[in-house]
Each structure stands twice: as structure tokens, then as C-alpha cells.
Amino acid sequence: MSTKTKAFINLIFKAVGLAMGVAVSVLSIIYKIDPSSGLTMLGIGLTCLGISQFTLSNENND
């Protein structure tokens, strides 16, 4: 896989993680989300950020 493709995939994972955090924050402020859905969304966002960080640390070790 090319370097540009890897960088783009990392950018997508970071964007999804950030978007999930912002979405849960806004939805909880306006009382439009139940806690179990919020935790699921935060879990997805955290997983995306973890994958992004993991792939970055692997690239630095190569």
C-alpha cells in the first residue's frame, strides 16, 4: 500500500474518532441520546483513534 493511501486511511480514522466524540457531546447536551448509544458511539470513536495510533507507531518502527 502506498504512503499516501496509508496517510489517508489514518486521516479517516482520526476524523471518525473526532466526529463521534463531538456528536456524543452535542447529543447529550440536548438530551437526544440514551447512555447506551452514547457509549457505543464513543467506543467506535476510540477504536478508530486506537487503530490510527497503532498504525502510526508501526510505521515509525519500520
All heavy atoms as TSV, in Angstrom:
chain	resi	resn	atom	element	x	y	z
A	1	MET	N	N	0.848	-1.174	0.000
A	1	MET	CA	C	0.000	0.000	0.000
A	1	MET	C	C	0.895	1.239	0.000
A	1	MET	O	O	1.899	1.293	0.700
A	1	MET	CB	C	-0.892	-0.031	1.247
A	1	MET	CG	C	-2.080	0.840	1.132
A	1	MET	SD	S	-3.243	0.849	2.539
A	1	MET	CE	C	-3.388	-0.821	3.016
A	2	SER	N	N	0.500	2.235	-0.762
A	2	SER	CA	C	1.332	3.423	-0.876
A	2	SER	C	C	1.256	4.280	0.392
A	2	SER	O	O	0.347	4.142	1.210
A	2	SER	CB	C	0.900	4.258	-2.082
A	2	SER	OG	O	-0.335	4.884	-1.825
A	3	THR	N	N	2.217	5.160	0.522
A	3	THR	CA	C	2.290	6.037	1.691
A	3	THR	C	C	1.099	6.988	1.738
A	3	THR	O	O	0.557	7.262	2.809
A	3	THR	CB	C	3.599	6.839	1.660
A	3	THR	OG1	O	4.692	5.927	1.533
A	3	THR	CG2	C	3.772	7.662	2.907
A	4	LYS	N	N	0.686	7.482	0.564
A	4	LYS	CA	C	-0.460	8.396	0.524
A	4	LYS	C	C	-1.741	7.693	0.962
A	4	LYS	O	O	-2.571	8.279	1.666
A	4	LYS	CB	C	-0.645	8.963	-0.882
A	4	LYS	CG	C	0.379	9.997	-1.260
A	4	LYS	CD	C	0.066	10.591	-2.610
A	4	LYS	CE	C	1.088	11.639	-2.979
A	4	LYS	NZ	N	0.789	12.257	-4.266
A	5	THR	N	N	-1.900	6.443	0.570
A	5	THR	CA	C	-3.092	5.688	0.955
A	5	THR	C	C	-3.117	5.455	2.458
A	5	THR	O	O	-4.158	5.619	3.103
A	5	THR	CB	C	-3.132	4.337	0.212
A	5	THR	OG1	O	-3.041	4.572	-1.186
A	5	THR	CG2	C	-4.404	3.582	0.523
A	6	LYS	N	N	-1.977	5.091	3.034
A	6	LYS	CA	C	-1.909	4.881	4.482
A	6	LYS	C	C	-2.200	6.164	5.240
A	6	LYS	O	O	-2.904	6.153	6.245
A	6	LYS	CB	C	-0.530	4.347	4.866
A	6	LYS	CG	C	-0.298	2.926	4.455
A	6	LYS	CD	C	1.098	2.468	4.874
A	6	LYS	CE	C	1.375	1.067	4.398
A	6	LYS	NZ	N	2.716	0.613	4.756
A	7	ALA	N	N	-1.673	7.269	4.758
A	7	ALA	CA	C	-1.908	8.553	5.408
A	7	ALA	C	C	-3.387	8.937	5.320
A	7	ALA	O	O	-3.950	9.474	6.276
A	7	ALA	CB	C	-1.041	9.633	4.772
A	8	PHE	N	N	-4.014	8.650	4.184
A	8	PHE	CA	C	-5.428	8.970	4.016
A	8	PHE	C	C	-6.298	8.112	4.935
A	8	PHE	O	O	-7.256	8.610	5.541
A	8	PHE	CB	C	-5.832	8.782	2.554
A	8	PHE	CG	C	-7.213	9.250	2.240
A	8	PHE	CD1	C	-7.547	10.593	2.341
A	8	PHE	CD2	C	-8.196	8.355	1.860
A	8	PHE	CE1	C	-8.826	11.036	2.063
A	8	PHE	CE2	C	-9.478	8.781	1.581
A	8	PHE	CZ	C	-9.791	10.128	1.683
A	9	ILE	N	N	-5.965	6.837	5.058
A	9	ILE	CA	C	-6.719	5.950	5.948
A	9	ILE	C	C	-6.577	6.420	7.393
A	9	ILE	O	O	-7.545	6.439	8.150
A	9	ILE	CB	C	-6.270	4.489	5.761
A	9	ILE	CG1	C	-6.724	3.986	4.394
A	9	ILE	CG2	C	-6.808	3.598	6.878
A	9	ILE	CD1	C	-6.171	2.636	4.012
A	10	ASN	N	N	-5.368	6.808	7.803
A	10	ASN	CA	C	-5.165	7.340	9.157
A	10	ASN	C	C	-5.979	8.606	9.379
A	10	ASN	O	O	-6.547	8.800	10.452
A	10	ASN	CB	C	-3.689	7.613	9.414
A	10	ASN	CG	C	-2.944	6.383	9.836
A	10	ASN	OD1	O	-3.514	5.456	10.411
A	10	ASN	ND2	N	-1.658	6.356	9.563
A	11	LEU	N	N	-6.040	9.450	8.370
A	11	LEU	CA	C	-6.831	10.675	8.476
A	11	LEU	C	C	-8.315	10.354	8.646
A	11	LEU	O	O	-9.001	10.979	9.462
A	11	LEU	CB	C	-6.623	11.546	7.233
A	11	LEU	CG	C	-7.421	12.848	7.186
A	11	LEU	CD1	C	-6.972	13.785	8.292
A	11	LEU	CD2	C	-7.283	13.492	5.828
A	12	ILE	N	N	-8.797	9.371	7.920
A	12	ILE	CA	C	-10.208	8.975	8.043
A	12	ILE	C	C	-10.494	8.456	9.444
A	12	ILE	O	O	-11.502	8.809	10.060
A	12	ILE	CB	C	-10.565	7.924	6.973
A	12	ILE	CG1	C	-10.575	8.576	5.596
A	12	ILE	CG2	C	-11.907	7.266	7.275
A	12	ILE	CD1	C	-10.723	7.609	4.447
A	13	PHE	N	N	-9.614	7.585	9.988
A	13	PHE	CA	C	-9.820	7.059	11.329
A	13	PHE	C	C	-9.824	8.186	12.366
A	13	PHE	O	O	-10.636	8.192	13.289
A	13	PHE	CB	C	-8.752	6.030	11.687
A	13	PHE	CG	C	-9.019	4.655	11.134
A	13	PHE	CD1	C	-8.043	3.970	10.447
A	13	PHE	CD2	C	-10.245	4.046	11.322
A	13	PHE	CE1	C	-8.283	2.702	9.952
A	13	PHE	CE2	C	-10.502	2.778	10.833
A	13	PHE	CZ	C	-9.513	2.102	10.142
A	14	LYS	N	N	-8.927	9.147	12.228
A	14	LYS	CA	C	-8.892	10.271	13.164
A	14	LYS	C	C	-10.160	11.123	13.055
A	14	LYS	O	O	-10.702	11.578	14.062
A	14	LYS	CB	C	-7.663	11.135	12.908
A	14	LYS	CG	C	-6.376	10.481	13.345
A	14	LYS	CD	C	-5.189	11.358	13.022
A	14	LYS	CE	C	-3.892	10.669	13.391
A	14	LYS	NZ	N	-2.726	11.479	13.025
A	15	ALA	N	N	-10.627	11.338	11.825
A	15	ALA	CA	C	-11.836	12.141	11.622
A	15	ALA	C	C	-13.065	11.458	12.212
A	15	ALA	O	O	-13.912	12.110	12.836
A	15	ALA	CB	C	-12.039	12.406	10.134
A	16	VAL	N	N	-13.164	10.140	12.056
A	16	VAL	CA	C	-14.300	9.411	12.618
A	16	VAL	C	C	-14.265	9.476	14.139
A	16	VAL	O	O	-15.291	9.698	14.785
A	16	VAL	CB	C	-14.312	7.944	12.125
A	16	VAL	CG1	C	-15.301	7.104	12.910
A	16	VAL	CG2	C	-14.622	7.886	10.640
A	17	GLY	N	N	-13.076	9.309	14.724
A	17	GLY	CA	C	-12.947	9.385	16.179
A	17	GLY	C	C	-13.358	10.746	16.718
A	17	GLY	O	O	-14.099	10.836	17.704
A	18	LEU	N	N	-12.905	11.799	16.062
A	18	LEU	CA	C	-13.261	13.152	16.479
A	18	LEU	C	C	-14.753	13.410	16.297
A	18	LEU	O	O	-15.411	13.975	17.183
A	18	LEU	CB	C	-12.447	14.176	15.692
A	18	LEU	CG	C	-12.723	15.642	15.988
A	18	LEU	CD1	C	-12.346	15.966	17.435
A	18	LEU	CD2	C	-11.969	16.532	15.025
A	19	ALA	N	N	-15.295	12.979	15.174
A	19	ALA	CA	C	-16.720	13.200	14.898
A	19	ALA	C	C	-17.600	12.478	15.921
A	19	ALA	O	O	-18.628	13.023	16.346
A	19	ALA	CB	C	-17.050	12.727	13.485
A	20	MET	N	N	-17.223	11.268	16.301
A	20	MET	CA	C	-18.012	10.535	17.291
A	20	MET	C	C	-18.002	11.257	18.639
A	20	MET	O	O	-19.033	11.362	19.306
A	20	MET	CB	C	-17.485	9.111	17.470
A	20	MET	CG	C	-17.772	8.218	16.313
A	20	MET	SD	S	-19.517	7.881	16.159
A	20	MET	CE	C	-19.480	6.650	14.907
A	21	GLY	N	N	-16.853	11.751	19.037
A	21	GLY	CA	C	-16.774	12.480	20.302
A	21	GLY	C	C	-17.616	13.736	20.297
A	21	GLY	O	O	-18.350	14.016	21.250
A	22	VAL	N	N	-17.545	14.495	19.225
A	22	VAL	CA	C	-18.331	15.728	19.118
A	22	VAL	C	C	-19.820	15.402	19.059
A	22	VAL	O	O	-20.635	16.061	19.724
A	22	VAL	CB	C	-17.891	16.539	17.876
A	22	VAL	CG1	C	-18.849	17.690	17.604
A	22	VAL	CG2	C	-16.473	17.056	18.059
A	23	ALA	N	N	-20.184	14.380	18.291
A	23	ALA	CA	C	-21.594	14.025	18.156
A	23	ALA	C	C	-22.199	13.594	19.490
A	23	ALA	O	O	-23.300	14.023	19.848
A	23	ALA	CB	C	-21.749	12.902	17.126
A	24	VAL	N	N	-21.482	12.773	20.241
A	24	VAL	CA	C	-21.997	12.334	21.536
A	24	VAL	C	C	-22.103	13.515	22.494
A	24	VAL	O	O	-23.084	13.629	23.239
A	24	VAL	CB	C	-21.117	11.213	22.124
A	24	VAL	CG1	C	-21.483	10.915	23.557
A	24	VAL	CG2	C	-21.251	9.949	21.288
A	25	SER	N	N	-21.134	14.408	22.470
A	25	SER	CA	C	-21.190	15.576	23.345
A	25	SER	C	C	-22.402	16.448	23.033
A	25	SER	O	O	-23.151	16.837	23.941
A	25	SER	CB	C	-19.920	16.418	23.186
A	25	SER	OG	O	-18.802	15.681	23.571
A	26	VAL	N	N	-22.609	16.740	21.773
A	26	VAL	CA	C	-23.733	17.597	21.382
A	26	VAL	C	C	-25.067	16.920	21.671
A	26	VAL	O	O	-25.988	17.546	22.223
A	26	VAL	CB	C	-23.617	17.982	19.889
A	26	VAL	CG1	C	-24.886	18.658	19.391
A	26	VAL	CG2	C	-22.409	18.880	19.657
A	27	LEU	N	N	-25.189	15.657	21.301
A	27	LEU	CA	C	-26.445	14.958	21.528
A	27	LEU	C	C	-26.778	14.811	23.010
A	27	LEU	O	O	-27.938	14.849	23.402
A	27	LEU	CB	C	-26.423	13.586	20.850
A	27	LEU	CG	C	-26.488	13.606	19.320
A	27	LEU	CD1	C	-26.254	12.213	18.766
A	27	LEU	CD2	C	-27.818	14.157	18.841
A	28	SER	N	N	-25.763	14.644	23.836
A	28	SER	CA	C	-26.040	14.534	25.268
A	28	SER	C	C	-26.411	15.889	25.870
A	28	SER	O	O	-27.218	15.953	26.795
A	28	SER	CB	C	-24.854	13.926	26.005
A	28	SER	OG	O	-23.738	14.789	25.971
A	29	ILE	N	N	-25.864	16.965	25.352
A	29	ILE	CA	C	-26.212	18.301	25.842
A	29	ILE	C	C	-27.683	18.610	25.550
A	29	ILE	O	O	-28.372	19.196	26.386
A	29	ILE	CB	C	-25.285	19.369	25.218
A	29	ILE	CG1	C	-23.898	19.263	25.834
A	29	ILE	CG2	C	-25.846	20.773	25.409
A	29	ILE	CD1	C	-22.841	20.111	25.150
A	30	ILE	N	N	-28.162	18.204	24.387
A	30	ILE	CA	C	-29.554	18.494	24.033
A	30	ILE	C	C	-30.495	17.332	24.399
A	30	ILE	O	O	-31.656	17.322	23.982
A	30	ILE	CB	C	-29.696	18.864	22.543
A	30	ILE	CG1	C	-29.258	17.714	21.633
A	30	ILE	CG2	C	-28.931	20.130	22.218
A	30	ILE	CD1	C	-29.518	17.955	20.151
A	31	TYR	N	N	-29.995	16.372	25.163
A	31	TYR	CA	C	-30.806	15.256	25.679
A	31	TYR	C	C	-31.497	14.449	24.570
A	31	TYR	O	O	-32.662	14.104	24.681
A	31	TYR	CB	C	-31.845	15.756	26.684
A	31	TYR	CG	C	-31.235	16.478	27.851
A	31	TYR	CD1	C	-31.367	17.858	27.975
A	31	TYR	CD2	C	-30.517	15.787	28.817
A	31	TYR	CE1	C	-30.800	18.532	29.048
A	31	TYR	CE2	C	-29.948	16.452	29.900
A	31	TYR	CZ	C	-30.087	17.813	30.003
A	31	TYR	OH	O	-29.514	18.482	31.057
A	32	LYS	N	N	-30.775	14.141	23.503
A	32	LYS	CA	C	-31.345	13.377	22.392
A	32	LYS	C	C	-30.669	12.017	22.203
A	32	LYS	O	O	-30.828	11.396	21.158
A	32	LYS	CB	C	-31.223	14.166	21.079
A	32	LYS	CG	C	-32.030	15.429	21.048
A	32	LYS	CD	C	-33.509	15.108	21.023
A	32	LYS	CE	C	-34.324	16.385	20.915
A	32	LYS	NZ	N	-35.754	16.142	20.969
A	33	ILE	N	N	-29.917	11.557	23.197
A	33	ILE	CA	C	-29.237	10.273	23.072
A	33	ILE	C	C	-29.313	9.550	24.405
A	33	ILE	O	O	-29.210	10.171	25.459
A	33	ILE	CB	C	-27.770	10.457	22.611
A	33	ILE	CG1	C	-27.155	9.138	22.197
A	33	ILE	CG2	C	-26.947	11.154	23.653
A	33	ILE	CD1	C	-25.816	9.292	21.504
A	34	ASP	N	N	-29.539	8.245	24.342
A	34	ASP	CA	C	-29.536	7.487	25.588
A	34	ASP	C	C	-28.094	7.029	25.882
A	34	ASP	O	O	-27.271	6.939	24.980
A	34	ASP	CB	C	-30.513	6.311	25.531
A	34	ASP	CG	C	-30.172	5.300	24.474
A	34	ASP	OD1	O	-29.819	5.712	23.343
A	34	ASP	OD2	O	-30.270	4.100	24.746
A	35	PRO	N	N	-27.792	6.762	27.133
A	35	PRO	CA	C	-26.403	6.461	27.520
A	35	PRO	C	C	-25.798	5.249	26.809
A	35	PRO	O	O	-24.614	5.272	26.463
A	35	PRO	CB	C	-26.497	6.210	29.017
A	35	PRO	CG	C	-27.689	6.979	29.459
A	35	PRO	CD	C	-28.648	6.909	28.316
A	36	SER	N	N	-26.581	4.212	26.572
A	36	SER	CA	C	-26.001	3.032	25.916
A	36	SER	C	C	-25.584	3.335	24.477
A	36	SER	O	O	-24.543	2.865	24.010
A	36	SER	CB	C	-26.977	1.859	25.959
A	36	SER	OG	O	-28.140	2.153	25.229
A	37	SER	N	N	-26.361	4.134	23.772
A	37	SER	CA	C	-25.991	4.527	22.413
A	37	SER	C	C	-24.756	5.429	22.424
A	37	SER	O	O	-23.883	5.313	21.557
A	37	SER	CB	C	-27.134	5.256	21.727
A	37	SER	OG	O	-28.230	4.409	21.574
A	38	GLY	N	N	-24.698	6.315	23.396
A	38	GLY	CA	C	-23.539	7.196	23.514
A	38	GLY	C	C	-22.257	6.423	23.787
A	38	GLY	O	O	-21.221	6.708	23.199
A	39	LEU	N	N	-22.345	5.441	24.666
A	39	LEU	CA	C	-21.164	4.632	24.957
A	39	LEU	C	C	-20.725	3.818	23.742
A	39	LEU	O	O	-19.531	3.651	23.497
A	39	LEU	CB	C	-21.420	3.716	26.145
A	39	LEU	CG	C	-21.421	4.407	27.501
A	39	LEU	CD1	C	-21.822	3.426	28.597
A	39	LEU	CD2	C	-20.065	5.000	27.801
A	40	THR	N	N	-21.691	3.329	22.987
A	40	THR	CA	C	-21.356	2.593	21.765
A	40	THR	C	C	-20.648	3.497	20.765
A	40	THR	O	O	-19.627	3.110	20.176
A	40	THR	CB	C	-22.630	2.006	21.129
A	40	THR	OG1	O	-23.262	1.159	22.075
A	40	THR	CG2	C	-22.301	1.220	19.879
A	41	MET	N	N	-21.171	4.695	20.588
A	41	MET	CA	C	-20.549	5.636	19.658
A	41	MET	C	C	-19.148	6.029	20.120
A	41	MET	O	O	-18.220	6.124	19.305
A	41	MET	CB	C	-21.426	6.876	19.493
A	41	MET	CG	C	-22.708	6.619	18.744
A	41	MET	SD	S	-23.818	8.033	18.736
A	41	MET	CE	C	-22.899	9.202	17.748
A	42	LEU	N	N	-18.987	6.258	21.421
A	42	LEU	CA	C	-17.659	6.594	21.934
A	42	LEU	C	C	-16.690	5.428	21.781
A	42	LEU	O	O	-15.500	5.627	21.523
A	42	LEU	CB	C	-17.750	7.027	23.396
A	42	LEU	CG	C	-18.393	8.390	23.637
A	42	LEU	CD1	C	-18.546	8.630	25.136
A	42	LEU	CD2	C	-17.574	9.491	22.996
A	43	GLY	N	N	-17.197	4.210	21.929
A	43	GLY	CA	C	-16.359	3.035	21.724
A	43	GLY	C	C	-15.870	2.922	20.293
A	43	GLY	O	O	-14.704	2.594	20.043
A	44	ILE	N	N	-16.757	3.203	19.342
A	44	ILE	CA	C	-16.360	3.188	17.930
A	44	ILE	C	C	-15.306	4.251	17.661
A	44	ILE	O	O	-14.306	4.014	16.983
A	44	ILE	CB	C	-17.595	3.389	17.024
A	44	ILE	CG1	C	-18.518	2.177	17.123
A	44	ILE	CG2	C	-17.180	3.630	15.574
A	44	ILE	CD1	C	-19.874	2.389	16.479
A	45	GLY	N	N	-15.522	5.444	18.203
A	45	GLY	CA	C	-14.554	6.524	18.011
A	45	GLY	C	C	-13.210	6.210	18.629
A	45	GLY	O	O	-12.163	6.451	18.024
A	46	LEU	N	N	-13.220	5.646	19.819
A	46	LEU	CA	C	-11.965	5.299	20.481
A	46	LEU	C	C	-11.235	4.191	19.733
A	46	LEU	O	O	-10.002	4.202	19.623
A	46	LEU	CB	C	-12.238	4.882	21.919
A	46	LEU	CG	C	-11.022	4.636	22.796
A	46	LEU	CD1	C	-10.193	5.908	22.907
A	46	LEU	CD2	C	-11.461	4.173	24.160
A	47	THR	N	N	-11.977	3.242	19.197
A	47	THR	CA	C	-11.370	2.179	18.399
A	47	THR	C	C	-10.698	2.746	17.156
A	47	THR	O	O	-9.576	2.354	16.816
A	47	THR	CB	C	-12.433	1.138	17.997
A	47	THR	OG1	O	-13.019	0.602	19.176
A	47	THR	CG2	C	-11.827	0.020	17.178
A	48	CYS	N	N	-11.361	3.671	16.485
A	48	CYS	CA	C	-10.768	4.300	15.296
A	48	CYS	C	C	-9.497	5.062	15.641
A	48	CYS	O	O	-8.492	4.974	14.923
A	48	CYS	CB	C	-11.777	5.232	14.638
A	48	CYS	SG	S	-13.124	4.384	13.815
A	49	LEU	N	N	-9.508	5.795	16.753
A	49	LEU	CA	C	-8.315	6.523	17.166
A	49	LEU	C	C	-7.195	5.570	17.553
A	49	LEU	O	O	-6.019	5.828	17.273
A	49	LEU	CB	C	-8.643	7.466	18.325
A	49	LEU	CG	C	-9.530	8.650	17.971
A	49	LEU	CD1	C	-9.925	9.409	19.233
A	49	LEU	CD2	C	-8.835	9.566	16.984
A	50	GLY	N	N	-7.537	4.458	18.178
A	50	GLY	CA	C	-6.528	3.464	18.540
A	50	GLY	C	C	-5.898	2.826	17.326
A	50	GLY	O	O	-4.682	2.620	17.277
A	51	ILE	N	N	-6.715	2.491	16.333
A	51	ILE	CA	C	-6.181	1.914	15.092
A	51	ILE	C	C	-5.252	2.902	14.414
A	51	ILE	O	O	-4.169	2.545	13.936
A	51	ILE	CB	C	-7.333	1.495	14.152
A	51	ILE	CG1	C	-8.077	0.307	14.730
A	51	ILE	CG2	C	-6.806	1.176	12.761
A	51	ILE	CD1	C	-9.365	-0.022	13.998
A	52	SER	N	N	-5.653	4.157	14.380
A	52	SER	CA	C	-4.820	5.185	13.764
A	52	SER	C	C	-3.484	5.318	14.480
A	52	SER	O	O	-2.425	5.379	13.853
A	52	SER	CB	C	-5.548	6.526	13.775
A	52	SER	OG	O	-4.714	7.557	13.336
A	53	GLN	N	N	-3.514	5.348	15.789
A	53	GLN	CA	C	-2.279	5.476	16.562
A	53	GLN	C	C	-1.412	4.233	16.423
A	53	GLN	O	O	-0.191	4.323	16.333
A	53	GLN	CB	C	-2.612	5.730	18.036
A	53	GLN	CG	C	-1.439	6.123	18.871
A	53	GLN	CD	C	-0.862	7.464	18.462
A	53	GLN	OE1	O	-1.571	8.352	17.983
A	53	GLN	NE2	N	0.422	7.626	18.627
A	54	PHE	N	N	-2.040	3.066	16.391
A	54	PHE	CA	C	-1.300	1.817	16.265
A	54	PHE	C	C	-0.579	1.740	14.925
A	54	PHE	O	O	0.580	1.351	14.862
A	54	PHE	CB	C	-2.254	0.630	16.428
A	54	PHE	CG	C	-1.578	-0.702	16.354
A	54	PHE	CD1	C	-0.731	-1.114	17.373
A	54	PHE	CD2	C	-1.773	-1.543	15.282
A	54	PHE	CE1	C	-0.097	-2.341	17.331
A	54	PHE	CE2	C	-1.153	-2.769	15.211
A	54	PHE	CZ	C	-0.314	-3.173	16.236
A	55	THR	N	N	-1.253	2.128	13.837
A	55	THR	CA	C	-0.613	2.082	12.533
A	55	THR	C	C	0.493	3.116	12.434
A	55	THR	O	O	1.505	2.884	11.790
A	55	THR	CB	C	-1.635	2.282	11.410
A	55	THR	OG1	O	-2.333	3.497	11.605
A	55	THR	CG2	C	-2.600	1.128	11.336
A	56	LEU	N	N	0.321	4.276	13.082
A	56	LEU	CA	C	1.387	5.279	13.075
A	56	LEU	C	C	2.617	4.783	13.811
A	56	LEU	O	O	3.739	4.959	13.348
A	56	LEU	CB	C	0.896	6.572	13.739
A	56	LEU	CG	C	0.229	7.602	12.846
A	56	LEU	CD1	C	-0.255	8.766	13.686
A	56	LEU	CD2	C	1.149	8.080	11.775
A	57	SER	N	N	2.432	4.127	14.958
A	57	SER	CA	C	3.583	3.647	15.721
A	57	SER	C	C	4.282	2.507	14.996
A	57	SER	O	O	5.496	2.379	15.073
A	57	SER	CB	C	3.164	3.208	17.119
A	57	SER	OG	O	2.314	2.095	17.051
A	58	ASN	N	N	3.539	1.694	14.234
A	58	ASN	CA	C	4.165	0.632	13.453
A	58	ASN	C	C	4.987	1.198	12.305
A	58	ASN	O	O	6.021	0.658	11.958
A	58	ASN	CB	C	3.115	-0.335	12.919
A	58	ASN	CG	C	2.697	-1.353	13.947
A	58	ASN	OD1	O	3.373	-1.528	14.951
A	58	ASN	ND2	N	1.591	-2.016	13.687
A	59	GLU	N	N	4.531	2.282	11.689
A	59	GLU	CA	C	5.279	2.895	10.605
A	59	GLU	C	C	6.579	3.487	11.113
A	59	GLU	O	O	7.604	3.460	10.427
A	59	GLU	CB	C	4.436	3.989	9.930
A	59	GLU	CG	C	3.304	3.433	9.096
A	59	GLU	CD	C	2.427	4.537	8.523
A	59	GLU	OE1	O	2.730	5.723	8.746
A	59	GLU	OE2	O	1.448	4.192	7.858
A	60	ASN	N	N	6.577	4.038	12.312
A	60	ASN	CA	C	7.790	4.629	12.872
A	60	ASN	C	C	8.817	3.574	13.244
A	60	ASN	O	O	10.009	3.841	13.252
A	60	ASN	CB	C	7.451	5.476	14.103
A	60	ASN	CG	C	6.682	6.728	13.732
A	60	ASN	OD1	O	6.741	7.179	12.603
A	60	ASN	ND2	N	5.938	7.254	14.678
A	61	ASN	N	N	8.371	2.349	13.582
A	61	ASN	CA	C	9.288	1.289	13.963
A	61	ASN	C	C	9.917	0.602	12.765
A	61	ASN	O	O	10.922	-0.070	12.909
A	61	ASN	CB	C	8.560	0.238	14.822
A	61	ASN	CG	C	8.213	0.784	16.189
A	61	ASN	OD1	O	8.836	1.721	16.661
A	61	ASN	ND2	N	7.203	0.194	16.806
A	62	ASP	N	N	9.311	0.733	11.580
A	62	ASP	CA	C	9.847	0.061	10.389
A	62	ASP	C	C	11.108	0.729	9.874
A	62	ASP	O	O	11.465	1.786	10.088
A	62	ASP	CB	C	8.812	0.026	9.264
A	62	ASP	CG	C	7.675	-0.940	9.611
A	62	ASP	OD1	O	7.871	-1.785	10.489
A	62	ASP	OD2	O	6.613	-0.812	8.979
